[in-house]
Amino acid sequence: MTRADSSDTATLIEPAVRDSAWARIAGDLAGAIGRGDYLPGERMPSEHTLAGQFGVNRHTIRRSLASLSQRGLVRSTQGSGTYVEDFAVDLALGKRSRHRQSMDQAGLRGGLHVMAADVVRAQPDEARALQLRSGGKVLHLQVVGEGEGQPLHVSDRYFPLPRFAGMQSAIELTGSITQGFREHGVDDYTRLESRVSARMPSAQVAAALKQPGSRPVLQVTSVNVDSAGVPIEYAVTWFAGDRVTLTVQHDER
């Protein structure tokens, strides 16, 4: 999830500056929603009130709210106002998706926690994604990602062995997979692919997400590679459908 001009001078400001203003305001409002300043279902302040709060004109506020609506954070009802959607955390899926960075952008405190760990033989999907021989050993971690104490996603993550034998302790210590990779000599990594689908959760996933088993989740299957293009992680992640909206970023460098 995710973050002056006056009415008299707005027409004198370059478009790029105006764009920057509405984007900053959209980011600030997204952060406020993520922190719980505006609760799910709550009516947002009027455009007039927000314009006064941020020192901009109503057109700028309208554009900011439209951006939040496109991201699934708010909904506008004609004649009634703008309301916070039930799902209020906007997470990005891109080449360099990072849980902690997404939390920072949304103005939330959050991290990753290891629920279980074991060494297993790679199943065909895992072996293919990690370019291993079928049956090769991998470190399997069950991880929950939280924001402000709420579970946002739970995942099965697979790391090739022996290269990443210490990932469990690194993640438990830092709450960060990125930091765990750094401690194993991987300073940068990118996402090779992400596949998104809607599914009904298993009983275990529903329990980890603290949601009813009758509520759908968003399932994302992903593969991360190091700077040399070598696969370093295969993951299947289930996102709480009522707390998360996913934004797919196409323009990352």
N, C-alpha and C positions, 0 to 999 in steps of 0.2 A: 504494500500500500504505500501511499506516498503523500509537496509544498506549493516624485508624484507629479501624476499630472493632475491639473485642475480642469474643470469643465471649460474655462475660458481659454486655456492654453493648449488643449489637447490637439487641436488642428495644426499647431506649430511644431509638434514633436515628430521626429522621424518615425516611420513605421516600425523599424527595428526596435526602437526604444519602447514604443507602445506595446509591441509584442512581448518584450521583456517584462513589462509591468504586469500584463495580464497573466503571464506564465508564472511570475513570482507569487502573485496573489493566489493563483490556483494551487501552487505548491504549499503556500501557507495554510490555505483552507483544507487541503488534503491532509496535511500534518495535524491540524486541529481535529479533523474527523478521526484520524488514526489514534490520537491520544484520548479520544472519548470526550472532547470538549463539546462536540455535537453527537448525540447518541443516535443509533439506528431508529429510523422513523420520525426523528425530531425535525421540526420545521426550521430551516436556516433563516438567519436574519434577512430582511428585505434587501433588494438591490440598493435602495436609497440608504439604508443603514450601513451596508457594507461599503458603499461608495464613500460615506463620511468617515468610516473607520480607517479605510486605506488611503483616503485623500485623493481619490480618482473619480472619473465620471462613471455614470451608470453603464455606458456602453462597454467600458473596460471590465466592469464586474460581470456584465452579461456574458462576455466572452470567456471569462474565467469559469463561470458556472457551467457554460456549455462544454468546456473542456472536461470538467469533473463529471458531467453527465455522460460524455462519450466514453469515459473510463469506467463507468458503472458505479461511481461513488454517490451520486445524487440523482434525483428524478424531479422534473418540473411538472407541476399540475396547473394548467391554465386557470386563472382566477383564484388560486389557492396559495401557491408559493412553491418553493424548492425544498425538498425533503431528503434527508440522508437515507441512502439505501440500507437494507438490512446487512449487506456485505460492505464493509467499509475499509478494507485494506487493499491497496493496489500494488501488486507485485509484478516486477518486470521479468520477462523471459528474453534474454538476448545472448550475444556471444560471450559476455562476461557476467552472467547472472551470479549474484552473491547474496546470501540471505541477510547478512549483517548490513550490507550496503542498502538493500531494499528497505530494511527497518529504519536506517538512518534517514533515507529519503522520505519515508512516511512519517518521520518524527516519533518513532516508537522505540522502546527498549526491547531487545529480543536477542535470542541466540539459539544454538543447537544443543540438544542433549541426547546422549546415547542411551537408548533403552535396553539394548541387547547386542551382543557381539559373539561371533563364532567364526571358525575357519571351515569352509565348505568346498565341495567340488563344484566347479562352474557348470551350470546347466547350459544347454545349447544356446539360448538367447544371450546369456551372460558371456559365454566363451566367444561367441561371434562378435559381440560388441567390443569386447576387450582384446580381440585378436589372439585368443589363447587356444590351446588344444582342448578339446572337449574333456572335461574332467579335471582340468588344471585347478590348482588351489587358489582361492580368493578369500579375502577378508570380507565378511558380511556384517554390516552394521545396520541396526534399526534405529533411526534417528527421528526425533520430533523437533520441529522448528516452532518457536514461540514468539509472540509479540505481546508485550504488556501482560505476560502471564497466561495468555490464551493460546492453545494449540492452533496453529495455522496450517501446518502440513506435517505428514508423517511419511517416512520413506524407507525403502530397502536400498542400501547402497553397497556396491561391490567394488573392491580395490584389488588389483593384481598383486600376488605375493611372489617373491619376498619383498618387493620394492616398497610396499606401504605397510609393513608389519606393525609399525607404531602409530597408525592413524587413530586407533581407538583412544589411546591415552592423550594424544595431541588434541583431539576434539573435546574430550572430557575436560582438559585443562583450559582450553582457550574458548570453547564454544564456537569454533570457526573451522570449517573445512579448508578454507583458503590458507589459514595459518598452519593447519596440519600439513598441507602440501608443501608450504615453504620449509617446514622442518624436515621434509623429505627431499629437498633440493629442487622443488618446482616453484619458481618465482612467479610464473604466469601460466594460465591455462584458459582455454576457450571451450565453448559448447559446440560440439560438432553437429548435433541435431536435438530437436525436441519434438515429441509427438504428443498431442493433447487430445483427450477424449473424455466424455462424461460416463461415469460408471456408478453402480451401486456399491457401497463399501462392504468389505467383509466385516464380521463382528469385531475382529481385532482392530481394524482401521477405525471403525466407528467409535470404539471405546477410547482409542488413543486421541481421537479428535474431539471427544466428549460431545458426540452428536448422535441422533437417532439413526438406526440402521436403515431407515426408510428414506433418508435424505441423500440425494446424489452427491458425489464428489467429483472433482476434476483430477483425472489421472494424467501425469506427465512422465513420459519415458525419455530419458536423456543420456547422452554420452559426452564426456569431457575428454579433451586431449591436451597434451603438453605442447610446448612451443615447437617441438619437432614433429607434431602430428601423431604421437603415440598415445593410444587410449589409456587413460589413467583412472577412469571411474564410469561405472554404469549404474544408473539409478532409476527406480520407479517411485514416483512421489504422488501422494494423494493430498489434494488441497481441500480444505473445508469450503464447500460451495456457498455457504451462507455468510462467510467472513472474508472471502478473498475474491478479487477479480484479477485476472491475469492480462497484462499488456505485453504483446509480442513486439519487440523492437527490431526493426528491419535495417536501421541506418547506422549501426555500430561499426566502428573502424577496428 
